[in-house]
Amino acid sequence: MVLGVYNGKKFADNVSLKNETYTMIQRFDQRFTSIHQSTNCMELLKWDIKTAEGFQSAKDNGLFESVCDKCIADAIRIVEELIGE
């Protein structure tokens, strides 16, 4: 969403906006995956948090703080880098 909003202010025509946003999303995905090997929450947490057991296990092991916080910080840094390029 951030990249789309950013590009919406940068490009007047919809085609350029879409193309640049898609390119930035692909670059974001490549960079994030190179750090974390996945963009899938269940793979990152190594628990199926859609189940009560998986959610509780992830919570009990502090994964929302350790894994999610790191992923969010990395995502913010990557978006900042992409916008700065």
C-alpha positions in Angstrom: 0.0 0.0 0.0 2.8 2.4 0.9 4.4 2.0 -2.5 1.1 2.5 -4.3 0.4 5.7 -2.3 4.0 6.9 -2.9 3.7 6.3 -6.6 0.3 7.8 -6.8 1.8 11.2 -5.9 4.7 10.7 -8.3 2.9 9.6 -11.5 -0.1 11.4 -13.0 -1.0 8.5 -15.4 -2.3 5.2 -14.2 -0.1 3.1 -16.5 3.2 4.5 -15.1 1.8 4.3 -11.6 1.0 0.7 -12.0 4.2 -0.3 -13.7 6.4 1.5 -11.2 4.4 0.1 -8.3 4.7 -3.5 -9.6 8.4 -3.1 -10.2 8.9 -1.8 -6.6 6.8 -4.6 -5.2 8.9 -7.2 -7.0 12.1 -5.6 -5.7 10.7 -5.4 -2.2 9.8 -9.1 -2.4 13.3 -10.1 -3.6 15.0 -8.1 -0.8 12.7 -9.3 2.0 13.0 -12.9 0.8 16.8 -12.7 0.6 16.8 -11.8 4.3 14.0 -14.0 5.6 13.7 -16.7 2.9 9.9 -16.2 2.7 7.1 -13.6 2.9 4.7 -16.2 4.3 3.8 -15.7 8.0 3.4 -19.4 8.7 6.8 -20.1 7.2 8.4 -17.2 9.0 6.9 -18.2 12.4 7.1 -21.9 11.7 3.6 -22.3 13.2 0.1 -22.4 11.6 -1.3 -19.4 13.5 -4.7 -20.0 11.9 -5.2 -22.8 14.5 -5.7 -22.1 18.2 -2.8 -24.4 19.0 -0.4 -22.8 16.5 -1.4 -19.3 17.6 -0.9 -20.1 21.2 2.4 -21.7 20.6 3.7 -18.8 18.6 2.5 -16.5 21.4 4.0 -18.6 24.2 7.4 -18.6 22.4 7.4 -14.9 21.9 7.5 -15.2 18.1 5.2 -12.2 17.5 7.7 -10.0 19.3 10.9 -11.6 18.0 10.0 -12.6 14.4 7.2 -10.2 13.6 9.0 -7.1 15.0 12.1 -8.0 13.0 10.1 -8.5 9.8 8.2 -5.2 10.2 11.5 -3.3 10.9 13.1 -4.9 7.8 10.0 -4.2 5.7 10.1 -0.5 6.7 13.8 -0.2 5.9 13.3 -1.8 2.5 10.4 0.5 1.6 12.5 3.5 2.7 15.4 2.3 0.5 13.1 1.7 -2.5 11.6 5.2 -2.1 15.0 6.7 -1.8 16.3 5.1 -5.1 
